[in-house]
Amino acid sequence: MSGWVRACQVLGPFLLILSSFSPVALGEGQIRVLAIGQVLPGESPVPFWFDSDPLVEYVLVPTDVDRYGGFGMTSFRRFVRIYFPRTRDELVEGFDFSVFPDGNLDPFVPSQIADIKYAMERGMGGLVTMGGDLSSPSGSAYAGWANSVLREVLPVELNDKMKQDGSLFSIRVVKDEPPVLSMFVPLGIEDFKGASAFTLLTTRIGATVWGHLKSAPKGLTPTESDWLVSWRVGSTGGVFWALADDLDSSWWSPIIHPLQFENLYAGDVFINILLHSVGAPLPEDVFELHDLRSLYSEYNVKRSLLIGLLEFADGFGANTRDAYAQMAEIDELRGGSLEEYRSYNYAIAREIMDSTISELADLEGEAMDLKDRALMWVYVTQWVVVTGTSLACGFAVWTLMIRRRLYREVGTSRLVLRSG
């Protein structure tokens, strides 16, 4: 069995997610992101964050996995052929930002990597995580970056000083304006602990340092090093960021250490990086935007569960047409909230989403009633079958064992012995 077939068996639902995102489907006036590397749901928080923010449209190009089997270089090259833009003009015109969590470049051909650099020089931003497969010369993604033209535009140097460290760390914000990070300091982002892995960055001259990483390896004196740095590629290029840890670190997500995850604002921090990179206004009220994104995420989960419930009821003969019609109306209502959000009218978007969530809850109740009515006939049929079988068995036992009407006594014959 080929690696591609095994991959389809393991990640069939995720491949459906991938197939729904293509460059031609991107909306106008939004932040269009190309995510390359370890980007599948369950391996990266990127899809969850982006699904929760109406400003973001994205395309996933998986080139690395940690937790799923069945993938090989053949599979990753196939993903690249399908989802990566075919021309550099499509890349420049179709995307505003690129993110590389454990961004393995090996499945790309040199011309495609050159296209990424070309796009960055013409305005596409980017962020690369350095704490995982790119954390040291022995890392699996290191050689691909070190031998590519993208090394020239990185805001950090790739050298032998890079060394992966699995110690706990926290961050310290060192740049207050613009308040990409500093607006979260009162919310405690400097107190949250990161666990997993980070590397020591050598920041290039001219790059901006946004935050420091504070770590205390066992038995050693606590040290500080650069955590998040950026610079603009050329005079008119995009903003390119380098992050010392990885997005599956417990500072960013609960993927590896779910019990240690505390930073509920990690996704908001990342979206702030996107907003600043593309020149969009930063939020004035962090709580308002965080709650609104949570509502969008809640809607996505509830809607998926509702569809599953309706499909289940439909399988037992329930008439779900009215329910789907109501769902279409609720989706249209949510669409109005998305439009207000994309116009930065967050208060109005919140009011609409409150009504949307309420109507979705009412529809969920109606769907439960549909399911119960559909299953009632299943229960009745089962009761009739079981009861009928019990009565038939009881009648047979009563007839055969008690009344014994079908029994006939066995006759006996006398054996006469004659002597000769």
Beta strands, then each sheet from edge to edge (+ up, - down):
strand 1: 31-37
strand 2: 56-62
strand 3: 97-100
strand 4: 125-129
strand 5: 169-173
strand 6: 208-215
strand 7: 223-232
strand 8: 239-243
sheet 1: 2+ 1+ 3+ 4+ 8+ 7- 6+ 5-
end
